[in-house]
Amino acid sequence: MRADRMVKTLGDAYFRGKGLATALPVADMAFVRTKHAADLPDVQLLFMAAPMTAGPYLTPLRKPYVDGFTTRVALLRPESCGCVELASADPARFAVIRQNFLTRDKDWKVLREGLRISQRIGQLRPLADFVDAQIAPIDDSDRGLDAHIRVSAITVHHPACTCRRGGDQDPGRVVDQELCVTGTRGLRVIDAAVMPDLVGGNINAAVIMIAEKVSDMIRRC
């Protein structure tokens, strides 16, 4: 990174609380099946060496955060489904993104069970030796966990499945079988938008595979 960009990145982190340098470290993760899963894991546990309230600090301007660690529970196979809609016929207007998170009962059940699994892991050695108190969630009932989810839920930044792929007879398709945008020439969508459904985990490898496959298609043209 260039020196001027590094200074800006650190400045944004310390003085504005935003930017690349504010990302919390994620050293370990696990893919786990809850009691609601079939054959494949339905939650991903992300272990972070800091609490979710952590942020950049610079004594005496900003006090350090209280020491702690966090386990985030990611829903891998959500049944809730969002959509992308046109705001108007004006192409300069941004599209309307309706994420519709947690609109299906099963998604709530899986997240509750994932939270309970993460709590049990924190109660086992060797982690238990480093736990002075559990900060959140405090109430382990369904209602208590739902309340915790409502105030702490965030996206894990893997948007996908917004450009439907289909054959010539599919009136709802956005791209064809070679990811060419319907009604255009020389334009393709080559990213996670063309996935028919979410992969059960981080999407980086799948997106690279899509790009490699389509690059072969383009070379054959």
C-alpha positions in Angstrom: 0.0 0.0 0.0 1.3 3.5 -0.9 2.3 5.6 2.1 -0.3 8.3 1.5 -3.1 5.7 1.2 -1.9 4.0 4.4 -2.0 7.3 6.3 -5.5 7.9 5.0 -6.6 4.4 6.0 -5.3 4.7 9.5 -6.6 8.2 9.8 -10.1 7.0 8.9 -9.9 4.2 11.4 -8.6 6.2 14.4 -10.4 9.5 13.9 -13.6 8.5 12.1 -14.2 4.9 13.0 -14.6 3.7 9.5 -12.6 2.2 6.6 -10.6 -1.0 6.0 -8.5 -0.8 9.2 -11.7 -1.1 11.3 -12.3 -4.7 10.2 -12.1 -7.1 13.2 -9.7 -10.1 12.9 -11.3 -13.5 12.2 -8.8 -16.2 12.9 -10.9 -19.3 13.1 -14.3 -20.6 11.8 -16.4 -23.7 11.8 -19.2 -25.1 9.7 -21.8 -26.7 12.0 -25.1 -28.6 11.6 -27.9 -27.6 13.9 -30.7 -30.0 14.7 -32.6 -28.4 11.9 -30.0 -29.3 9.2 -30.3 -32.2 6.8 -27.0 -33.5 5.4 -25.0 -30.2 5.2 -24.0 -27.6 7.7 -26.5 -24.8 8.1 -24.5 -22.3 10.2 -21.0 -21.0 10.1 -19.3 -19.9 13.4 -16.9 -17.0 13.1 -14.6 -16.6 16.1 -13.2 -13.1 16.6 -10.6 -12.0 19.2 -12.6 -8.9 20.1 -16.2 -8.0 21.1 -18.7 -6.8 18.5 -18.5 -3.4 20.1 -14.8 -3.1 19.5 -13.4 -0.3 17.4 -10.2 1.7 16.8 -8.8 3.5 19.9 -6.1 6.0 20.5 -5.5 6.9 24.1 -6.4 9.6 25.4 -8.6 10.6 22.4 -10.5 7.4 22.4 -10.6 4.8 25.2 -9.8 1.1 24.4 -12.7 -1.3 24.3 -13.2 -3.8 27.1 -11.3 -7.1 26.4 -13.4 -10.0 25.1 -14.1 -12.3 22.2 -17.1 -13.0 20.0 -18.6 -15.9 18.1 -20.7 -14.7 15.2 -23.3 -17.1 13.9 -23.9 -16.9 10.1 -27.0 -18.5 8.5 -25.7 -20.5 5.6 -29.0 -21.7 3.9 -31.6 -19.0 4.5 -35.1 -19.6 3.3 -35.9 -15.9 3.3 -35.5 -14.4 -0.1 -35.1 -10.8 -1.2 -35.5 -9.1 -4.6 -34.1 -6.2 -6.7 -36.7 -4.0 -8.4 -36.6 -1.1 -10.8 -37.5 2.2 -9.1 -38.8 3.7 -12.3 -38.2 3.8 -16.1 -35.4 6.3 -15.5 -32.1 4.3 -15.9 -30.3 7.0 -13.8 -32.3 6.0 -10.7 -30.9 3.4 -8.3 -32.7 0.1 -8.2 -34.7 -0.8 -5.1 -33.1 -3.6 -3.1 -35.4 -5.5 -0.7 -33.4 -7.9 1.4 -36.2 -9.4 3.3 -33.9 -10.9 6.0 -35.5 -13.3 8.5 -39.0 -13.4 7.0 -39.2 -17.2 7.4 -39.7 -19.0 10.7 -37.0 -21.6 10.0 -34.3 -19.0 9.7 -35.1 -17.8 13.2 -35.0 -21.4 14.5 -31.6 -22.1 13.0 -30.1 -18.9 14.3 -31.4 -19.6 17.8 -29.8 -23.0 17.7 -26.6 -21.7 16.3 -26.4 -19.2 19.2 -26.9 -21.9 21.7 -24.2 -24.0 20.1 -21.8 -21.1 20.2 -22.6 -20.5 23.9 -21.9 -24.2 24.7 -18.5 -23.9 22.9 -17.6 -20.9 25.1 -18.4 -22.9 28.2 -16.0 -25.7 27.3 -12.3 -25.8 27.9 -10.0 -24.3 27.0 -12.2 -21.3 26.2 -13.9 -21.4 29.6 -10.7 -20.7 31.3 -10.6 -17.3 29.7 -14.3 -16.3 30.3 -15.1 -14.0 33.2 -18.7 -13.4 32.1 -21.0 -13.8 29.1 -21.9 -10.3 28.0 -24.6 -11.2 25.4 -27.1 -12.8 24.9 -28.1 -12.9 28.6 -31.5 -14.5 28.1 -31.3 -18.0 26.5 -35.0 -18.4 26.0 -36.4 -18.2 22.4 -37.8 -14.7 23.1 -34.5 -13.6 24.6 -32.4 -14.9 21.7 -34.9 -13.4 19.2 -34.4 -10.0 20.9 -30.6 -10.4 20.7 -30.8 -11.2 17.0 -33.0 -8.2 16.3 -30.5 -5.7 17.9 -27.3 -7.4 16.7 -28.0 -9.0 13.3 -25.8 -7.9 10.4 -25.1 -9.1 6.9 -21.9 -11.0 6.1 -21.6 -9.3 2.8 -22.2 -12.2 0.4 -25.0 -10.8 -1.8 -25.9 -13.1 -4.7 -28.6 -14.6 -7.0 -30.0 -11.3 -8.3 -29.6 -12.0 -12.1 -31.7 -15.0 -13.1 -30.1 -17.3 -15.6 -32.3 -19.2 -18.1 -32.9 -20.6 -21.5 -34.5 -19.0 -24.6 -38.0 -19.8 -23.4 -37.6 -18.3 -19.9 -39.3 -14.9 -20.0 -37.9 -13.9 -16.6 -34.2 -14.5 -17.4 -31.6 -11.7 -17.1 -28.8 -13.7 -18.6 -28.6 -16.8 -20.9 -26.6 -20.0 -20.4 -23.4 -18.2 -21.2 -24.2 -15.2 -18.9 -24.9 -12.8 -21.8 -27.4 -10.1 -20.8 -30.7 -10.6 -22.6 -31.3 -8.1 -25.4 -27.7 -6.8 -25.5 -24.5 -7.6 -27.4 -21.1 -7.9 -25.7 -22.4 -7.6 -22.2 -22.2 -10.3 -19.6 -22.7 -10.6 -15.8 -19.8 -12.6 -14.3 -20.2 -12.6 -10.6 -22.3 -14.0 -7.7 -25.4 -12.4 -9.1 -25.8 -15.3 -11.6 -25.8 -18.0 -8.9 -29.1 -19.8 -8.8 -28.8 -20.1 -5.0 -26.3 -19.3 -2.2 -23.4 -21.6 -1.7 -23.1 -22.9 1.9 -20.2 -20.7 3.0 -17.9 -17.9 1.7 -18.6 -17.2 -2.0 -15.1 -16.1 -3.1 -14.0 -19.5 -4.6 -17.4 -20.0 -6.4 -17.1 -16.5 -8.0 -13.6 -17.2 -9.1 -14.8 -20.5 -10.7 -17.6 -18.6 -12.5 -15.1 -16.1 -13.9 -12.7 -18.8 -15.0 -15.5 -20.7 -16.8 -16.8 -17.6 -18.6 -13.3 -16.5 -19.6 -13.0 -19.9 -21.5 -16.4 -19.1 -23.1 -15.2 -15.7 -24.2 -11.9 -17.1 -25.6 -13.9 -19.5 -27.8 -16.0 -16.7 -29.3 
